[in-house]
Amino acid sequence: MANPDSPLSKTELAKGVTSPDANVRMQTFAGILRDMSEAKRDPTLSDPVLAHTAWTEIIKAADANYVPGKFTTFAGFEWTSNPQKRNLHRVVVFRDTAHLPELALSALDSDDPETLWKWMDEQRAKGATLFAIPHNGNASDGLMFDLVKRDGQPIDAACNKTRAANEPLYEITQIKGTSETTPILSPTDEFAGFELWDYTLSADFERPSHPRGSFARQALLDGMSQAASGAGNPFKYGFIGDTDTHNAAASNEEFNFTGKFAFENNAKERPTGIPGAPAGQIQQINEFSSGGLAGVWAPQNTREAIWDAMQRKETFATSGPMMKLRFFGSFDYAADDVNKPDFVKLAYAKGVPMGGGLKPGTGSAPTFLVTALKDPKSGNLDRVQIVKGWLDAAGEQHEKIFDVAWSGNRKISADGKLPPVGNSVDLQTATYTDAIGAAQLATGWTAPEFQADQRAFYYARVLEIPTPRWDTYDAARLNMPPLTKVPATIQERAWSSPIWYTPN
């Protein structure tokens, strides 16, 4: 649009995108994300010739920068569906560039996920290998994991099978918040209120009103209920994180936060926004997270190895730090297997890694082996938890959080809670110390209350000690008080992909 030789420079939209006024540029961009109708009215914006050019450049860039063993790139695109201004974005990732389509599918063509899945099946028939990763459901207002289809009919076995075949992973955290769960759905989870970014994508800064269908843990429970009914599990997701800032390698650290929009590169404008910006927009931006990361356990740093590991869900997510998390399950582990020198080899031989399904063994209950290693540039570790969800004999859904490893000499209190790790953050200087917490944690944990006839999932969640949130770093740099409408500190965390148990 900034190129006068391009047809796109002649569009009405280009006037706003290239305006010298930063606020006009910002509002234009926000408007097109929230309402595709303007783009649909202008055929230039969906010109297949221009779209083919853009897609070709993406593929060229992926191939030009791919160095197997050192730096892995994928050809892919974001399908930016916003029905009723609800976020149903997906990222579509191809395993290789041998059998790619002439055009990527646009949300201007359709904003219905079933259309995307049909298109993906068509690409497979032509030789492509691909999957889609749904984005932050917290901004979907219940649509991401809805139990009814677009036509109002309940999801069924055919729909569930198609979704599961096309979407192995879910993005549980990114700059627009974390969608693991919410206190509304998980009132007994003391850490459920983490970085929620509670908005739709509407222009009036609307708050969503349908938490069910928006968060991953409830989706895992609903998926088991679907499977128990005989319809198959559409929500058997592994977890990843990413930044979603669209700023190349992005800035995932709190101390290095640069935001999602160009003006946020200026720390002076992050707390207050562009002059003239609506108050609601400023608050939304203050509530942005620093962005997450995807961890993948793959044998090589190549497209094939990493894509295959993502397909089998041997992945974990972090809220930004480069923690390392491993999680295995088996009926044949001993709790002290986690401390053996050949722990990883033994864990694969006798059980399954994150993303897998438990197989019957000699034990009466599954044992899980979990190890967590801190990011050297971030805080020490507070604790490791295992989150369990299950269906009882009547099909009712349940969840429970278990603290399984922690730093220091703390003990579980009479109410079943582990005392807080403490807080070493100095808000005025945005500093902290690692005098509390641990550099690594590891344990073997045998599931209590296990019932062999009940469906269940388990995943590990690792919490850091409190550290300064990005807004506190900004306040210290600008010599201003910390913001009061967002948290001043954060307990960064990581989530493993679940391991599922299905009765015989």
C-alpha positions in Angstrom: 0.0 0.0 0.0 3.0 2.3 0.5 4.2 1.5 -3.0 2.7 3.9 -5.5 3.2 1.4 -8.3 1.0 -1.2 -6.5 -2.8 -1.3 -7.2 -3.3 -1.6 -3.4 -2.0 1.9 -3.0 -5.1 3.2 -4.8 -7.6 1.6 -2.4 -9.5 3.6 0.3 -8.0 1.4 3.0 -4.5 2.4 1.9 -5.2 6.0 2.8 -5.6 5.0 6.4 -2.8 2.5 6.5 -0.3 5.0 5.1 -1.6 8.1 6.9 1.1 10.2 8.5 -1.1 10.2 11.7 -0.1 7.3 13.9 -3.6 7.1 15.5 -5.3 7.0 12.0 -3.0 4.1 11.0 -3.7 2.3 14.3 -7.5 2.7 14.0 -7.4 1.6 10.4 -5.5 -1.5 11.2 -7.8 -2.3 14.2 -10.8 -1.7 12.1 -9.9 -4.2 9.3 -9.1 -6.9 11.8 -12.4 -6.4 13.5 -14.6 -6.1 10.4 -13.8 -7.8 7.1 -16.8 -6.3 5.3 -14.7 -3.3 4.0 -12.2 -5.7 2.5 -15.0 -7.8 1.0 -16.5 -4.7 -0.7 -13.2 -3.9 -2.5 -12.2 -6.6 -5.0 -8.7 -5.3 -5.2 -8.0 -6.5 -1.6 -8.8 -10.1 -2.6 -7.3 -10.0 -6.1 -5.9 -13.6 -6.7 -3.0 -12.3 -8.7 -1.8 -10.1 -5.7 -2.6 -12.9 -3.3 -0.5 -15.3 -5.3 2.4 -12.9 -5.3 2.3 -12.5 -1.5 2.0 -16.3 -1.0 4.9 -16.9 -3.4 7.1 -14.5 -1.4 6.3 -16.3 1.8 7.4 -19.6 0.4 10.6 -18.1 -1.1 11.4 -16.6 2.3 10.8 -19.9 4.1 13.1 -21.8 1.7 15.8 -19.1 1.5 16.3 -19.1 5.3 16.0 -22.8 6.1 19.3 -24.2 7.3 18.6 -27.8 8.5 20.2 -28.5 11.9 20.6 -24.8 12.6 17.4 -22.8 11.7 14.1 -24.3 10.7 11.4 -22.4 8.8 8.0 -23.5 7.6 5.7 -22.2 4.9 2.5 -21.2 6.5 -0.2 -18.6 6.8 -2.7 -17.2 9.3 -6.4 -17.7 8.5 -7.9 -14.7 10.3 -11.5 -15.6 10.9 -13.5 -13.2 13.0 -17.2 -14.1 12.9 -19.2 -11.6 14.9 -15.8 -10.1 15.8 -15.0 -13.3 17.7 -11.5 -14.7 17.3 -11.3 -18.0 15.4 -7.8 -17.4 14.0 -5.7 -20.4 12.9 -2.2 -20.7 11.7 -1.8 -23.3 8.9 1.7 -25.0 8.8 3.0 -27.1 5.9 5.6 -29.9 6.6 7.5 -29.1 3.4 7.3 -26.9 0.3 7.0 -29.8 -2.2 3.2 -29.7 -2.8 1.9 -26.3 -1.8 -1.3 -24.7 -3.1 -1.3 -21.9 -5.6 -3.1 -19.7 -3.1 -3.6 -19.8 0.7 -7.2 -19.8 1.9 -8.4 -16.4 3.1 -10.9 -15.6 5.7 -12.4 -13.4 3.0 -13.3 -16.6 1.2 -14.9 -18.1 4.4 -14.8 -17.6 8.1 -16.2 -21.1 8.9 -13.6 -23.5 10.3 -15.3 -26.4 8.5 -14.5 -24.7 5.2 -10.9 -24.5 6.3 -10.8 -28.2 7.2 -12.3 -29.1 3.9 -9.8 -27.0 2.1 -7.0 -28.7 4.1 -8.3 -32.1 3.1 -8.2 -31.0 -0.6 -4.6 -30.0 -0.2 -3.8 -33.5 1.2 -5.4 -35.1 -1.8 -2.9 -33.1 -3.9 0.1 -34.3 -1.9 0.5 -31.6 0.8 1.1 -32.4 4.5 -0.3 -29.7 6.8 -2.1 -29.0 10.1 -3.8 -26.0 11.7 -3.2 -24.5 15.1 -6.2 -22.6 16.7 -5.3 -19.3 18.4 -6.3 -17.8 21.7 -9.8 -18.9 22.3 -10.2 -16.4 25.2 -11.1 -13.8 22.6 -13.7 -16.1 20.9 -16.5 -15.6 23.4 -17.3 -19.3 23.4 -17.0 -20.0 19.7 -13.5 -21.7 19.6 -14.7 -24.9 21.4 -18.4 -24.5 20.8 -20.5 -27.7 21.0 -22.7 -26.6 18.1 -21.7 -25.9 14.5 -22.3 -22.8 12.5 -25.7 -24.1 11.3 -26.8 -24.5 14.9 -26.6 -28.3 14.9 -24.7 -30.1 17.6 -21.2 -31.2 16.7 -21.2 -34.8 15.6 -18.8 -37.7 14.9 -18.0 -36.6 11.4 -17.2 -33.0 12.5 -15.2 -34.2 15.5 -13.1 -36.6 13.4 -12.4 -33.9 10.8 -11.4 -31.4 13.5 -9.1 -33.9 15.3 -7.4 -34.8 12.0 -6.7 -31.2 11.1 -5.8 -29.6 14.5 -3.4 -31.5 16.8 -2.2 -28.5 18.7 -3.7 -25.5 20.5 -2.0 -22.2 21.3 -2.7 -21.8 25.0 -0.8 -18.5 25.5 0.2 -15.5 23.4 0.3 -11.7 23.6 -3.5 -11.5 23.7 -3.5 -13.5 27.0 -3.6 -17.0 28.2 -6.5 -19.4 27.6 -5.8 -22.3 29.9 -8.7 -21.6 32.2 -10.5 -18.9 34.2 -11.7 -18.6 37.8 -15.2 -18.7 36.5 -14.6 -22.3 35.2 -12.0 -23.4 37.7 -12.9 -21.7 41.0 -10.7 -24.0 43.0 -7.6 -23.3 41.0 -5.7 -20.5 42.8 -3.7 -19.7 39.7 -6.6 -19.7 37.2 -6.6 -15.9 36.7 -3.4 -15.7 34.8 -3.0 -13.1 32.0 -6.6 -13.5 30.7 -6.9 -10.5 28.3 -10.7 -10.6 28.6 -11.8 -9.0 25.3 -13.4 -9.8 22.0 -12.1 -8.1 18.8 -14.9 -5.7 18.6 -14.3 -1.9 18.1 -16.0 -1.0 21.3 -13.7 -3.1 23.5 -16.4 -5.6 24.4 -15.9 -8.1 27.1 -16.9 -11.7 26.3 -19.7 -13.3 28.1 -19.3 -17.0 27.3 -16.2 -18.5 29.1 -17.2 -22.0 28.2 -16.0 -22.7 24.8 -13.1 -20.2 25.2 -10.6 -22.1 27.4 -8.5 -25.1 26.9 -9.1 -27.1 30.1 -12.8 -27.0 29.7 -12.4 -28.0 26.1 -10.3 -31.1 27.2 -13.2 -32.0 29.5 -15.8 -31.5 26.8 -13.7 -33.5 24.4 -13.8 -36.5 26.8 -17.5 -36.1 27.2 -17.9 -36.2 23.4 -15.7 -39.3 23.2 -17.7 -41.0 26.0 -20.9 -40.4 24.0 -19.4 -42.3 21.0 -18.8 -39.2 18.9 -15.0 -39.1 19.2 -12.8 -36.4 20.8 -12.5 -33.2 18.8 -10.4 -31.4 21.4 -7.6 -33.8 22.1 -5.0 -31.0 21.8 -1.4 -30.7 22.6 -0.2 -27.3 23.8 2.1 -24.6 22.4 2.6 -20.9 23.0 3.7 -18.1 20.7 4.0 -14.4 20.6 1.5 -13.5 17.9 3.1 -10.1 17.7 3.9 -10.4 14.0 7.3 -8.8 14.7 9.6 -11.4 13.2 11.4 -13.2 16.1 9.4 -11.0 18.5 10.2 -10.1 22.1 9.0 -12.8 24.5 10.7 -11.5 27.6 9.1 -9.2 30.1 12.3 -7.1 30.3 12.5 -6.8 26.5 8.8 -6.2 25.7 8.1 -4.3 22.5 4.4 -5.0 22.1 2.3 -5.9 19.1 1.9 -2.6 17.3 4.6 -0.3 15.9 4.1 2.6 18.3 4.7 0.2 21.2 8.4 0.2 20.3 8.5 3.5 22.1 8.2 2.7 25.8 6.8 6.1 26.5 3.7 5.3 24.5 3.0 1.9 25.9 1.5 3.1 29.2 -0.5 5.9 27.7 -1.0 4.9 24.0 -0.9 7.2 21.0 -2.2 10.7 21.6 -5.9 10.6 20.9 -6.3 6.9 21.4 -9.5 5.7 23.2 -9.1 4.8 26.8 -10.4 1.3 26.2 -7.6 0.7 23.6 -5.0 1.9 26.0 -6.3 -0.5 28.7 -6.3 -3.4 26.2 -2.7 -2.7 25.3 -1.7 -2.5 28.9 -3.2 -5.9 29.5 -1.3 -7.5 26.6 1.0 -10.3 27.8 4.7 -10.4 26.7 3.9 -13.4 24.5 4.6 -17.1 24.7 6.9 -19.7 23.2 6.5 -23.2 21.8 8.7 -26.0 23.1 9.1 -29.1 20.9 10.9 -32.3 21.7 12.3 -33.4 18.4 15.4 -35.5 17.5 16.7 -33.0 15.0 16.3 -29.4 14.2 14.7 -30.0 10.8 11.3 -29.4 9.2 10.4 -33.1 9.2 11.5 -33.8 12.7 9.9 -30.7 14.3 6.6 -31.0 12.3 6.3 -34.7 13.2 6.9 -33.9 16.9 4.2 -31.2 16.7 1.8 -33.7 15.0 2.3 -36.2 17.8 1.9 -33.4 20.4 5.2 -33.8 22.0 5.2 -30.1 22.8 4.9 -27.7 25.6 4.1 -24.0 26.0 5.6 -21.3 28.1 4.4 -17.8 28.9 7.7 -16.4 27.5 10.7 -17.8 29.4 12.8 -20.6 27.9 12.0 -23.2 30.6 12.5 -26.8 29.7 9.7 -29.2 30.7 9.5 -33.0 30.3 6.4 -35.1 31.2 6.0 -38.8 30.8 3.4 -41.3 32.0 3.2 -45.0 32.5 1.7 -47.8 34.6 5.2 -49.3 34.7 7.3 -46.5 36.1 8.8 -46.4 39.6 8.7 -43.0 41.3 12.5 -42.8 41.5 13.0 -43.5 37.8 13.1 -39.7 37.3 16.4 -39.7 39.2 18.2 -42.4 37.1 21.0 -41.4 34.8 19.2 -42.8 31.8 15.9 -41.2 32.8 14.8 -40.1 29.3 15.7 -43.3 27.6 13.9 -45.3 30.3 10.9 -43.0 30.2 10.4 -43.6 26.4 11.0 -47.3 26.7 8.5 -47.9 29.6 5.9 -45.2 28.9 4.6 -42.3 26.8 5.7 -38.7 26.5 3.5 -35.6 26.7 0.8 -35.8 24.0 0.5 -39.6 24.3 -2.1 -42.0 25.6 -1.5 -44.3 28.6 -1.3 -48.0 27.9 -2.2 -50.7 30.5 0.7 -52.0 32.5 1.6 -53.7 35.8 0.7 -50.9 38.1 -2.7 -50.2 39.6 -2.4 -46.4 38.9 -0.3 -44.4 36.5 2.9 -42.8 37.6 4.1 -39.5 36.0 7.7 -38.4 35.7 8.2 -34.6 35.3 11.3 -32.5 35.2 11.5 -28.7 34.9 14.6 -26.5 34.3 14.5 -22.7 34.7 15.4 -20.2 32.0 18.8 -18.7 33.1 17.5 -15.2 32.1 14.3 -15.6 34.2 13.2 -16.4 37.7 13.7 -19.5 39.7 11.0 -22.2 39.9 8.3 -22.1 42.5 6.5 -25.4 42.0 5.4 -28.2 39.6 1.7 -29.0 39.5 -0.2 -31.8 37.7 -3.7 -30.9 36.5 -6.1 -33.8 36.3 -9.5 -33.7 34.5 -11.8 -36.7 34.5 -15.3 -38.1 34.0 -17.0 -40.0 36.8 -19.2 -43.0 36.5 -22.2 -40.8 35.8 -20.3 -38.9 33.1 -19.9 -35.7 35.2 -16.8 -33.6 34.7 -14.2 -32.9 37.4 -10.8 -31.3 37.7 -8.2 -31.1 40.4 -4.8 -29.5 40.9 -2.0 -31.4 42.6 1.2 -29.7 43.8 3.8 -32.5 43.2 7.2 -30.7 43.6 8.3 -27.4 45.0 11.2 -25.3 46.2 12.2 -24.9 49.8 10.9 -26.5 52.9 7.3 -25.6 52.5 4.6 -28.2 53.5 1.1 -28.7 52.2 -1.2 -27.1 54.8 -4.4 -28.6 56.3 -6.5 -27.0 53.6 -4.5 -28.8 50.9 -2.7 -25.7 49.7 1.0 -25.1 49.3 2.1 -21.8 50.9 3.3 -19.1 48.5 6.9 -19.2 47.6 7.4 -15.5 48.6 8.1 -12.4 46.6 11.5 -10.7 46.1 10.4 -8.1 43.6 11.4 -4.4 44.1 8.7 -2.5 42.2 10.6 0.7 42.2 13.7 -0.7 40.4 12.0 -3.6 38.6 14.5 -6.1 40.1 14.2 -9.4 41.9 16.5 -12.0 43.4 16.7 -15.8 43.1 17.1 -16.2 46.9 13.8 -18.1 46.7 12.8 -20.8 44.4 14.9 -23.6 42.7 16.8 -23.8 39.5 15.2 -27.2 38.7 12.6 -29.5 40.0 11.9 -33.2 39.3 9.6 -35.8 40.7 7.9 -39.1 40.1 4.2 -38.9 41.1 1.7 -41.8 41.3 -1.9 -40.6 40.7 -4.1 -40.8 43.8 -7.8 -41.4 43.5 -7.3 -43.2 40.2 -10.3 -45.2 38.8 -9.5 -47.6 36.0 -13.0 -47.2 34.5 -12.9 -43.4 34.3 -11.6 -41.3 31.4 -8.9 -38.8 32.5 -6.2 -36.4 31.3 -3.2 -35.2 33.1 -0.8 -32.3 32.2 2.0 -30.6 34.1 2.1 -26.9 34.9 5.3 -25.2 36.2 5.3 -21.9 38.0 8.2 -19.5 38.4 8.7 -17.2 41.4 7.2 -13.7 41.1 9.2 -11.4 38.7 8.4 -7.9 37.4 5.8 -7.7 34.6 6.7 -5.7 31.5 4.7 -2.7 32.7 6.8 -2.6 35.9 10.0 -2.6 33.8 8.6 0.2 31.7 7.7 2.2 34.8 11.2 1.9 36.3 12.8 3.0 33.0 10.5 6.0 32.7 10.8 6.9 36.4 7.0 6.7 36.9 4.8 4.7 39.4 3.8 1.2 38.3 0.5 1.0 36.5 -2.4 0.2 38.9 -4.9 -1.4 36.5 -2.7 -4.3 35.5 -0.5 -6.6 37.7 2.9 -5.3 38.7 4.4 -8.8 39.0 3.9 -12.1 37.1 4.5 -15.8 37.9 5.6 -17.0 34.5 4.7 -20.6 33.7 4.9 -23.6 31.4 2.3 -26.2 30.4 3.0 -29.7 29.0 0.7 -31.2 26.5 -1.7 -33.6 28.2 -1.4 -37.3 28.6 -4.8 -39.1 28.2 -6.1 -42.3 29.9 -9.0 -44.1 28.2 -10.5 -47.2 29.8 -10.4 -50.5 27.8 
